[in-house]
């Protein structure tokens, strides 16, 4: 099977996963996507493939920006504020890594994202359902 066929198959599966994913799963997929792009960028830095590195870091930055901007800041929580600041810091460091071609900075950013993803994965099912229900009720109250 050609690489083109494999990539088309992966894209089809991704689209199907996105279609059937709940907000929690979508967030996990975004976090994994950011980590994947960061890993690809690290490989590009090692191989001195700077154009590809920039593309992967641009995509990682877009994902981190989406994660940051999708936080519900109306809740006025310390967790939300801290996550916003951390995502913002990661964005700054992604720019630094791009400019400096720094594997050390890439490792730093990855070491910040992995615990967030791990914690997100540990959210109990009942807590996710409670959050979805609360959000749904808020949306209905606005309508």
LOTOR-512643 format. One record per residue (C-alpha): x negated, y, z negated; residue in three letters. Coordinates in steps of 0.1 Angstrom, whole numbers, padded with zeros to 4 digits, always signed. Each point is the difference from the previous one (the first is absolute). Example, Ala and Ser with C-alpha at 12.3 -4.5 7.8 and 13.67 -1.06 7.14 Angstrom:
<atoms>
-0123-0045-0078ALA
-0014+0034+0007SER
</atoms>
This chain:
<atoms>
+0000+0000+0000UNK
-0013+0034+0009UNK
-0007+0027-0026UNK
+0026+0022+0017UNK
+0026-0028-0006UNK
-0010-0003-0036UNK
+0003+0037-0006UNK
+0034+0001+0017UNK
+0012-0028-0023UNK
-0013+0018-0031UNK
+0017+0032+0010UNK
+0033-0019+0005UNK
-0003-0016-0034UNK
-0008+0034-0016UNK
+0031+0016+0016UNK
+0021-0029-0013UNK
-0016+0003-0035UNK
+0007+0038-0001UNK
+0036-0005+0012UNK
+0008-0024-0029UNK
-0021+0016-0027UNK
+0013+0018-0031UNK
-0016+0033-0011UNK
-0023-0019-0024UNK
-0013-0023+0027UNK
-0004+0029+0024UNK
-0022+0018-0025UNK
-0021-0032-0005UNK
-0004-0002+0038UNK
-0011+0036+0002UNK
-0026-0006-0028UNK
-0013-0031+0018UNK
-0001+0019+0033UNK
-0021+0027-0016UNK
-0023-0025-0016UNK
-0004-0018+0034UNK
-0008+0032+0018UNK
-0025+0009-0027UNK
-0017-0034+0004UNK
+0000+0004+0038UNK
-0016+0034-0004UNK
-0027-0014-0023UNK
-0009-0025+0027UNK
-0001+0027+0026UNK
-0024+0021-0022UNK
-0022-0031-0004UNK
-0001-0005+0038UNK
-0003+0037+0007UNK
+0033+0000+0020UNK
+0009+0035-0010UNK
+0029+0006+0024UNK
+0018-0031-0013UNK
-0009+0009-0036UNK
+0016+0034+0005UNK
+0032-0016+0014UNK
+0003-0025-0029UNK
-0006+0027-0026UNK
+0025+0022+0017UNK
+0026-0028-0002UNK
-0010-0007-0036UNK
+0004+0037-0009UNK
+0035+0001+0017UNK
+0011-0030-0021UNK
-0014+0015-0033UNK
+0017+0033+0009UNK
+0033-0019+0006UNK
-0004-0017-0034UNK
-0007+0033-0017UNK
+0029+0018+0017UNK
+0025-0027-0007UNK
-0004+0003-0037UNK
+0032+0012-0017UNK
-0014+0031-0017UNK
+0035+0011-0011UNK
-0003-0025-0029UNK
-0027+0022-0016UNK
-0019-0030-0013UNK
-0036-0002-0011UNK
-0004-0031+0021UNK
+0012+0018+0032UNK
-0022+0030-0007UNK
-0030-0023-0005UNK
+0006-0021+0031UNK
+0005+0032+0020UNK
-0033+0013-0012UNK
-0018-0033+0006UNK
+0014-0003+0035UNK
-0011+0036+0007UNK
-0035-0009-0013UNK
-0002-0030+0022UNK
+0009+0021+0030UNK
-0029+0024-0008UNK
-0024-0029-0005UNK
+0011-0016+0034UNK
-0010+0033+0016UNK
-0033-0001-0018UNK
-0006-0037+0010UNK
+0007+0010+0036UNK
-0023+0029+0000UNK
-0028-0018-0019UNK
+0004-0035+0015UNK
-0001-0012-0036UNK
+0006-0036-0010UNK
-0003+0010-0036UNK
+0029+0025+0003UNK
+0021-0026+0018UNK
-0006-0025-0028UNK
+0011+0027-0025UNK
+0032+0006+0019UNK
+0008-0037+0003UNK
-0007-0005-0037UNK
+0026+0027-0007UNK
+0027-0015+0023UNK
-0004-0037-0010UNK
+0013+0005-0036UNK
+0029+0021+0012UNK
+0010-0027+0024UNK
-0005-0027-0027UNK
+0022+0019-0024UNK
+0026+0005+0026UNK
+0000-0038+0007UNK
+0006-0007-0037UNK
+0033+0020-0003UNK
+0026-0025-0012UNK
+0030-0007+0023UNK
+0025+0014-0025UNK
-0019+0033-0002UNK
+0001+0003+0038UNK
+0037-0007+0001UNK
+0007+0025-0028UNK
-0020+0027+0019UNK
+0018-0007+0033UNK
+0034+0002-0018UNK
-0009+0033-0017UNK
-0012+0015+0033UNK
+0031-0012+0018UNK
+0022+0016-0026UNK
-0019+0033+0002UNK
+0004+0000+0038UNK
+0037-0007-0003UNK
+0004+0028-0025UNK
-0015+0024+0025UNK
+0024-0010+0028UNK
</atoms>
